[in-house]
């Protein structure tokens, strides 16, 4: 039985369906059929612009973003696909918090829906710090179908791990 580390929190019948696709070598086909395209957001500057547009569309009153970039050091061993931080710095006599979002570089090659899901997830942390009901409601508001995309992203990560 294949360990499905990204899908452990999901019901057994869903894990069994993924195992069946894996055993029949059809998981890659399933993903390619659902998500055939790759996005064009390849540079840190383009990613910043992309995240800023999403923020402006859905979270106008949220704190400003100071930095958004792809990060080669983020990896799946730390269970981090993206990271949001507030870096505090003293400038003169004031303490300023810089809001940063870092996205794992592996998403440079992902489907546009997966990139948007990760950016939406990190943007939602500007309003809700915990993964609670309000957080996921905000994610669903910014990205309808968020929960299905998160599940499919976990399938993608499983397929990616097993095909390397």
C-alpha positions in Angstrom: 0.0 0.0 0.0 1.4 3.4 -1.1 1.8 6.0 1.7 -0.1 9.1 0.6 1.5 11.6 2.8 -0.2 14.6 1.3 -3.6 12.9 1.5 -3.6 11.5 5.0 -6.3 13.8 6.3 -8.8 12.8 3.6 -11.3 9.9 3.8 -10.2 6.4 3.0 -12.4 6.1 -0.1 -10.7 9.1 -1.7 -7.2 7.7 -0.8 -8.3 4.4 -2.4 -9.3 6.1 -5.6 -5.9 7.8 -5.8 -4.2 4.4 -5.1 -6.2 2.8 -7.9 -5.1 5.6 -10.3 -1.5 5.1 -9.2 -1.6 1.3 -9.6 -3.0 1.7 -13.1 -0.4 4.4 -14.0 -3.3 6.8 -14.8 -2.7 9.5 -12.2 -0.6 11.6 -14.5 -3.2 11.3 -17.2 -5.9 12.4 -14.8 -4.0 15.5 -13.8 -3.0 16.4 -17.3 -6.7 16.0 -18.4 -7.9 18.3 -15.6 -5.0 20.8 -15.7 -3.4 20.8 -19.2 -1.9 24.3 -19.0 1.1 25.8 -17.4 1.1 29.4 -16.2 3.3 32.2 -17.4 4.2 33.8 -14.1 7.9 32.9 -14.1 9.7 35.8 -12.5 9.5 37.3 -9.0 8.3 40.6 -10.4 5.5 38.9 -12.3 4.5 36.9 -9.2 4.4 40.1 -7.2 2.1 41.7 -9.8 -0.1 38.6 -9.9 -0.5 38.5 -6.1 -1.1 42.3 -5.9 -3.9 42.1 -8.5 -5.6 39.3 -6.5 -5.2 41.2 -3.3 -6.7 44.4 -4.9 -9.6 42.4 -6.3 -10.5 40.6 -3.1 -8.7 42.2 -0.1 -8.5 45.9 -0.6 -8.4 46.6 3.2 -5.7 44.1 4.0 -2.2 45.2 4.8 0.1 46.1 1.8 2.4 43.5 0.4 6.1 44.4 0.5 7.5 41.4 -1.2 6.3 38.3 -3.1 8.8 35.9 -4.6 9.6 32.3 -5.5 11.8 30.7 -3.0 14.1 27.7 -3.9 14.6 27.0 -0.2 10.9 26.2 0.5 10.4 22.5 0.1 7.9 19.9 0.9 9.8 18.4 3.8 8.8 21.4 5.9 5.2 21.0 4.6 5.5 24.5 3.2 4.1 25.3 -0.3 4.1 28.9 0.5 5.0 31.1 3.4 3.7 34.4 4.7 5.7 36.5 7.1 5.7 39.8 8.8 9.3 40.9 9.1 9.6 43.6 11.8 12.4 46.2 11.3 13.2 49.3 13.3 13.4 52.4 11.0 14.2 55.5 12.9 12.1 55.5 16.0 9.4 53.3 14.5 8.8 49.6 14.3 7.7 48.6 10.8 6.3 45.2 9.8 7.0 44.2 6.2 4.5 41.7 4.8 6.2 39.0 2.6 4.8 36.0 0.7 7.2 33.3 -0.5 6.0 30.6 -2.9 7.9 27.3 -3.4 9.7 27.4 -6.8 8.2 24.1 -7.8 5.0 26.1 -8.7 6.8 27.7 -11.6 5.9 24.6 -13.5 2.4 24.0 -12.2 -1.0 24.6 -13.6 -2.4 28.2 -13.2 -5.1 27.0 -10.9 -2.5 25.6 -8.5 -0.5 28.8 -8.4 -3.7 30.8 -7.8 -4.7 28.5 -5.0 -1.4 28.9 -3.2 -1.3 32.7 -3.6 -5.0 32.9 -2.4 -4.0 30.7 0.6 -1.2 33.0 1.5 -3.2 36.2 0.9 -5.9 34.9 3.2 -3.4 34.8 6.0 -3.2 38.6 5.7 -6.7 38.6 7.3 -6.9 35.3 9.1 -3.7 33.9 10.7 -5.1 30.5 11.7 -6.5 27.7 9.4 -10.0 28.1 10.8 -13.5 28.2 9.3 -13.2 31.9 8.5 -9.9 31.4 6.8 -11.3 28.7 4.5 -14.4 30.7 3.9 -12.2 33.6 2.7 -10.2 31.2 0.5 -13.4 29.9 -1.1 -14.6 33.5 -1.6 -11.3 34.4 -3.5 -11.1 31.1 -5.3 -14.4 29.3 -5.9 -13.7 25.6 -5.8 -10.8 26.1 -3.4 -11.2 22.8 -1.6 -11.3 20.7 -4.8 -8.1 22.6 -6.0 -6.4 21.9 -2.7 -7.2 18.2 -3.0 -6.0 18.1 -6.6 -2.9 20.0 -5.6 -2.2 17.3 -3.1 -2.7 14.6 -5.8 -0.3 16.6 -8.0 2.3 16.6 -5.2 1.8 12.9 -4.7 2.3 12.2 -8.4 5.3 14.5 -8.6 7.0 12.7 -5.7 6.3 9.2 -7.1 7.4 10.0 -10.7 10.8 11.4 -9.8 
